[in-house]
């Protein structure tokens, strides 16, 4: 995630890279392959999948800087070319292991929709006083550190982070006590957002 941010990747490509990484290691033993090489390949592949192409040189330099803070970018020597070739070969391995299924539905669009409708539903002052949306986005981003993205539907993750953000600030949804169903249950229905 840190490398994706430093590479200037948007949220969806970073989420795709994380999902590729987690899904790969669900299929393969963690000890079988270098997790850092898989992470670099996941970033590279996610950039292609989400049409935010990254140069392998940039991925290598950001990763090198992570492992060796304060170091200069790698020279274009045999070590650089070997690492570049490893990333490309690992990308092919990841694609084969995941059976070329590297397109995912992420909770981002659901969370955006839920935040907009909830903002109109809540008291304007309550909304402005608390950073519900910032907290919900941070929780969503943090959810990609683990395998939640593989275990739960995108709509459910979006509702869960929004619910947690509301609880963190003690904000109650108006008329929830009188409602037939809780607000989060209405949002988590199996509906698609175009």
Secondary structure, DSSP 8 states (H G I E B T S, - for coil): -HHHHHTT--HHHHHHHHHHHHHHHHHS-TTTS-HHHHHHHHHHHHHHHTT----HHHHHHHHHHHHSTT-----SSHHHHHHHHHHHHHHHHHHHHTTT------THHHHHHHHHHHHHHS-HHHHHHS-HHHHHHHHHHHHTTTTHHHHS-HHHHHHHHHHHHHHHHT---TTTTTSSS-HHHHHTSS----
